[in-house]
Amino acid sequence: MAGPTTAERGERQQESSVPPPARRLRPPRPRTIIILAVALVLLGAGGVWALYGSPWLRVERVSVSGAAC
């Protein structure tokens, strides 16, 4: 015979059609938690500096025009 029979091919397809078992997520390593925490702190500090300390968003002059009371 040259190759697998129809019955053998059908058995293989049925075996492969079973969904794989669910992967269990392992808890993050302490090093990963520390790196994420440092990144969040730096991002937060950069945001606070951009809003309050940098000249990029600073308003230096306001002029109002309109009817006087």
C-alpha positions in Angstrom: 0.0 0.0 0.0 1.1 3.5 -0.8 -0.3 5.4 2.2 -2.7 5.4 5.0 -6.2 4.1 4.5 -9.3 6.3 4.7 -10.1 4.8 8.1 -6.6 5.6 9.4 -6.9 9.2 8.1 -10.3 9.6 9.8 -8.9 8.4 13.1 -6.1 11.0 13.0 -8.5 13.8 12.2 -10.8 12.9 15.1 -7.8 12.9 17.5 -6.5 16.2 16.2 -10.0 17.8 16.4 -10.0 17.6 20.2 -9.2 21.0 21.7 -5.8 21.2 23.5 -5.9 21.3 27.2 -6.2 24.8 28.8 -2.9 26.4 29.7 -2.5 27.3 33.3 -1.2 30.8 33.9 1.7 30.8 36.3 1.9 33.7 38.8 4.3 36.5 37.8 7.8 36.3 39.0 8.9 38.9 41.6 11.3 40.4 39.2 8.5 41.1 36.7 6.3 42.7 39.4 9.2 45.0 40.4 9.9 46.0 36.9 6.2 46.8 36.3 6.0 48.7 39.5 9.0 50.9 38.7 7.7 51.5 35.2 4.3 52.6 36.6 5.9 54.9 39.1 8.1 56.5 36.5 5.2 57.0 34.1 3.1 58.5 36.9 6.0 60.8 38.0 6.5 61.9 34.4 2.8 62.7 34.0 2.7 64.8 37.2 5.8 66.7 36.0 4.3 67.3 32.6 1.1 68.7 34.1 2.6 70.8 36.9 6.3 71.3 36.5 7.1 71.6 32.8 6.8 74.7 30.7 4.9 72.8 28.0 1.5 73.2 29.6 2.1 76.3 31.6 -0.3 79.3 31.1 1.6 82.6 31.5 -0.9 85.1 30.3 -4.7 85.4 30.1 -6.5 88.2 28.4 -10.2 88.8 28.6 -12.2 91.1 26.4 -15.9 91.8 26.5 -18.5 94.1 28.0 -17.6 96.0 31.1 -20.1 96.3 34.0 
